[in-house]
Every structure is written in C-alpha cells, then in structure tokens.
Amino acid sequence: MIGERIKRGRTAARLSLRELSERVGVSAQAISKYERGLDTPGSEVLIRLARALGVKTEYFLRPVTVNLADPAYRKRTSLVKKTEMAMWARVQEKLERYLEVEELLFPAGRPSFKVPKGFKGKIQSLEEVEDVAANLRQAWGLGLDPIENLVEVLEEHGVLVVPVEADQGFDACMTLANDYIPVFIINAGYPGDRQRLSIAHELGHLVLKPVSSVDGEKAAFRFAGAFLMPSARAHEELGRKRCRIGPLELHLLKHKYGMSMQALLYRAMDLGILSQAAAAHYFRDFRARGWHRVEPGDQFPAEVSHRFDRMVAQALAEGVISETRAAELLGIPYGKLGEEIATKHHGLPLTLHH
C-alpha cells in the first residue's frame, strides 16, 4: 500500500526516481524498493517523502481505493507519456477523496449512472442524434433552457467530471473508475465553453450507440451541440435560414448557452440554418484571425462544481469527519480551515454554537 502511494505521488509530481531520491536524501534504489514493496521507509524518511511530494504523511497510509480503466482518448489527442501518467495519478487522488466522502454520507450507495427507462441511444444517422439528445434532456428534467452548470447535472446522475492541468493537446477523455463509475477528465486550462463542449461530447460517447456506418466522433459532437442548445431553441434564437451571423450575436449566445462561437456556427450548419458554404467562410475567417484558438471578447468562465465542498461541509457539520480531515480533503493546510473559509467567504464562521 505505502509503495503504491509513493509511486503515485512521485508520478503526480512528475519526478523521476533519481529526482525524488535527491530531494529525500536516499538512493534511487531505495525509492525503487519502497515502490515495489520490497522495503518500507521509516518514519523520518516518510516525513521527508511527504515534504518532497507535497502531501501529508497520512496520504501514504490510506488504502488505494480507486482503479481506473484504460481511457478512451480522441483520435487527435497527443500527450507525452510522463505527462499522461502524472495526470492519471492526480485524477486517482481526486477521485479517492471524492468517493471517500460519498461513502461516508451515502453508505447505501452513491448515485449511479443509469440510462433512463425507455431511452434508446442506437442511431443509424447523424440526424437521429437530435432526438437522442432531446430525450435525455427530457428524462433528466432539463427542459429546453440553457444548462447553468453542466458538471453538477452529470454528478447528480452518477457521472464524475475531473478537471486537471494538462497540455494543450488534450481536451477530454472518458474512463471508468472501479469498473462502474463513468469519469470524464477535462483540461482545466481551457475556457468554460470549450470544457462544456468536451463534457457533452463525452456524454455523447457514453449514451450513443451508432451503427458502424455512422462516424462515432461526428455523432458525439452533434450530440454535444444538441444537448447544450436544443434545436427548438436554436431556431428561436437564430431563425430558420440565415446568410450571415455577426460576432456580437455569436458572443452573446455563447454566454447564454455556454457554447463557443465556433460550436454555435457548427450548430447552425447542422440544423441547416447556415449553408455549409457560409459556415466554411466563417471558419476560414476565424482561422485567419486566430480566433480558432482564442475567441474574441470576454471568456466564458470555467465549469465549477461545489458538490464535493458541500459534501465535506455536511460531513463536518454532522461530526462524521474532523476539522483536520476536512482540511485535508479540501487541500487546505493543517490548522488553517477556519481561516481559509473566512477569507474565501467574507468572514463566514466555520461552525455554529448550539
């Protein structure tokens, strides 16, 4: 257990055996033995390991509770192996903390992802994706209005979304935790509109079952657009036929629906509101201006879920966990929980006296 923890911590910190050994003051061979379970570090070395890896000593003593299946990457995703392994280790650490709190609060079992009764994800054409997205929104009670917080909607239905710091070549991927929990991993460095499209795209892969003649990637992207902006709303906002759509209109719709300007253009093209020729003209213009990388105007904020924080707060209030454990789960330094909460929430006290 300790060996696996040391290896995960080193991987997350992107340190080689030699680099970690230099920080800790023991040989690389000794670190290797610790990781393989051939030797166990003493308390003094364990403290130095914790400092070198930026974790608490308790981290090494917790059992490993999360196993991840091989991720499903997009075809164009490019990640350096060391970067991928570091990202994977950070995802596992975040999931362990999340699932630990869920288990404490919901001993009967966490919310599990289930395809709604009567829901059919099988499609034989890209056009059928529209009905699948509409049916899922209806089954989840989302109506037709913009989805304010996509991450929390998915968490309520058993899907976990984990933002991680990653290279520019990575948008998102999907995996399973402990063989049954769908996990979407997204790039924390991207604007919220791009994150939301990636999240909805992964949801498309999760629920769609395209026949072999239908391109799965195109179907997932079509689903993402349809899920974020239903066709009825798209026609209300844009009309039935357009020759031109200006940047201001796209920008305002971006902040209403949480979709990038380019995704909105694709949505208009998919629904026949814009012709393919007109849409292609806009895409060329975006590329010429560099807007395909960074769109103009103020950015849409990144997706943030507060469910984990709320669960930790509930567990603390009910005495299920101590303030020390709450601080560790939230990544707050020991003894600083009350101070951090007061600073973040304008003087809010940590507890109430009966």
N, C-alpha and C positions, 0 to 999 in steps of 0.2 A: 504493500500500500504506500509506504513512505517513498519507495523507489519510483513508483509511477508518478507520485506527486512531484518529486524533484524533477523528473523528466518533463512533465507537463509545464511546470513553472519555468524551466530553462527554455523550453520551446517557445512559450508565450513571450518570453523576454528576448527572443532571437539571439541567444547566446550559444556559442559552441562549448563543448566540454572544456577546452583549454581556457576560454574566456571566463567561464564560471569558476574554474579552479583557481585562476589568478585572483579573482575577487574574494574568494572564500579563504584562500591560503592553504589549500590541499592540492594534491596532484590530480591531473585529469583522470588517471587510472582509478583513483579513489572515488571520484564522482561517478565514473562508469560503473563501478561495483555497487555504489548506492542505488543507481537507477535500475540495475539488473537484479537487485535484491540479494546480492552476494555478500553485502556488508551493510551495517546500519550506522548512520552517523550518531555521534554522541551529542549531548545537549548543547555544548558550546559550538560545535560545527553546525548544528541545526539552526541555532540563532544566527550564525554568520550567513548560512544559506538563505534564511528568511530575509535578511537585510539586503543581500545581493540580488534577490529576485523580487523585492518589493512586496512581500507578503508577510502575514503573521505566522508564527510557528505553528499555530493551530491548523493552518492550511495543510501541513504535512500529515496531520494525524486524522483528518477526516477521510472516511472511505470514499472510493471512487464510485459515484452513483449514476453517471451518465455515459452511455456509449453511443457513438454516432455512426450511422451507416455511411457508406461512400456517397459523397454529394453528387447531385445532378447539376453539372455546370452547363451554361450556354456554350454553343459551339465556338464563339469568338472570345471566350474568357481566356485571359492569359495571366497566370500567377507564377512567380518564382516559387520553387518548392519550399524554400525556407520560410518565405512569407506565408504560403498556404498553411504550413504546419503551425506557425505562430498564431495565425488567425483561428485555426481549428482549436488550439489549446485555450484561447481566450473565450471562444464560444462555449466550450465544455464547462469552463469555470463559471460563466454567467448562468448557464442552464442549471448547474448544480445548486447555485444559490436560489434561483427562482423556484425550482422544483422542491427544494427543501422547505421553503415557506409554504408552498401549496400543500405539501403533505401534512404540515403541522395544522393548517387551517381546515383542510378538507380530507380528513382521514378516510372517508368513504370513497375517495377517488376524485381526481381532478376532472374538469370539463374535458370531454374527449371529442375529437373531431369525428363527425358522422355526416355522411351525405344525407340531406333531408329526405324524408319518406316520399316516394314517387318521383324523386329527382332523376332525370336522365341526362348523363353527360356525353353520351355517344353522339358524335356528329359525322355527317357524310359530306359536309361542305362548310366553307367559312361563314356563309350566311346563317347557318343554323346556330352559330356561336351566340348570336344576338338573343335568341330565345333562352339558351342555357344561362347566360348572364342575368337576364331578366327574371328567370325562375328562381335563381339563387338569391337575388335581392329580395324577391317576394317571400321566399321561405324564411329568410333571416329578418323580415320585418323592416327592411331599409327604405321601402317606398321608392320614390324617384328623385328625391332631393340629394344634393351633394353629401358625400360621406365626410363628416368632420374629422374623425380620427380612425383611419383605416386599421392601424395596428390594434387598437383596443377592440374593434369589431371582430378581428380574427382571434384575439385572445379569448374573447367571450365564447367563441365557437371551437376552442381547443387547439388552435394553431399558434405557435410561438414565433415571434419575429425578433431577431437579434441583430442590432446594428454593430458593426465592427469597423475599426480603422483598417483600410485596405488600399491597395494600389489602384491607380486609375483604370487599369484593365479589368477590374472586377465590378460588376453591378449587383448581382444577387445569385444565390443558388438555393436549392432545397435539399434537405436531408431528413432522416427520421432519427429521433432520439429514443433510445431504449426500445426500438422496433415498432413503436406505435404513435409517437408524438410527432406530427409534422412541424418542421422548423424551417423558417425562411431566414436566410442570412443576407443582410443587405449592407451596402457600403455607407458608413456613417458620414463620409466626407462629401456626399452628393446632396444637392438641394432636395427639398421635400417632394417636389413634383416628380423628380426622377425616381426617388425612392418609392413613391406611391405606385408609379407605373410598374416598377420592378416587383413590388409586393403583389399587385394584382396579376401580373404576368405569371408569377409562381403559383398563385391561386388557380389560374387557368390550367396550368400543368397538373395541378392536384385533382381538379374536378372533371376535366375534359377527357374524353376517350375518342380521339379522332381515328377514323379508318385509315388504312395505310396510304390511300391516295391523297390525304389531306396533310399538309405540312404542319407538324406539331408546333413549331415556333411561331408561324404566322397565326395559327389558331389561338395560341396563348396571348399574343399581342392584341389580336382582335377582341378577345375576352377582356383584357385589361381595360381597353378603351370603353367597351360596352358596360363593364361593371362600374367604372368611375363616372361615366356620362351616358346614361341610357338613351336610346335612340329618340324617345319621345322628347326628352329634354334637349337633345342636340338640335332637333327640328324647331323646337320652341325658341331656342337661343339664336340659331343661325339661319333658319328658314329652310325651304326645300331645295332651292337652287341658288348658288352664288357664283359670281365671276371673280370677285375679289373679297378678301378679308384682311383688314388692316392690322398692324401690330398692336395698336391700342386695344382693339376689340379682343384680340387673342390674349393680350396681357391681362385684361380684366376677367376674362373667362378662366384663365389659368388660376387666378387667385380665388375664384368661386368654386371650381371643381377640383383644384389640386392636380391639374394636368399641365404638362409643359406645352408651350406654344406649338412645338412640332408634333406632339401627340394629338393636339386638337386638330391640326391640319390633316393628320392621318385619319382621325375620326371622321372629319368632313368628307374625305376622299372615300373611306369605306362605305359611307352611307349615300354616296352619290351627290352630296351637296356641292362639293367641288369636283370638277373633272380631274382625271389623272394628269392631264397636261398642265392644268392650272396649279395643281398641288406640286408637281415636279418643278415648276417655275419657282415657287416659294422655297422649296428645299434647296435649289441651286443658289437662291439669293441668301438664304440662311448660311449656307456653307461659305459663300464668298465674303460675308460679313463676319464670319467666325461665330455666328450665333448657334451653330450646331453644337458647340462646346459650352459656351456660356451665353444664355439668352439675355436680352437687354432688360433693363428695369430692375426693380427690387425682386429679390428671390423669394420663392415660396418656402416657408420655414420647414425644417426637417420634421419628420414624424416622431412624436414623443408619446410614449405610453407611461402612465403613472400607476398602472395596476400593481406592479411589484412594490412600489413605495407604499401604496395603500395597504397591501397585504402585510408588509413589515410593520406598519403603524398599527394595524389591527392586532397582530401577534404581540406587539409590545404592550398595547393597552390592556389586553386580556391576560397579561402575565405569562404568555406561552414562551416568550424569549426575554432575555435580559437586555438592558441598555447596551451592554458590551457586545452581545451578539447582534443586536440591531445595527450598531455602528459598523461592525464587520461586514454584515450583509450589504449595507448601503455604501461600503467603501469609504467610510469616514474614520479618521484617526481615533485611536482609543482615547476615551475621556472627552471627546470633542462633539459628541452627538447633540447635546442641548445647544451648544454654541453655534454649531453649523445650522441647525434647524431655525434658531432665532435669526441668524444672519440671512438665510435664504428666504424666510417667510416673515420678515419685518417684525421681529420681536415675539413671534409665536412661542408660547411655552411648550416644553416637551411633554409635561404631564399636568393633570388637574388634581387638586386635593379634594377628597370627599369630605 
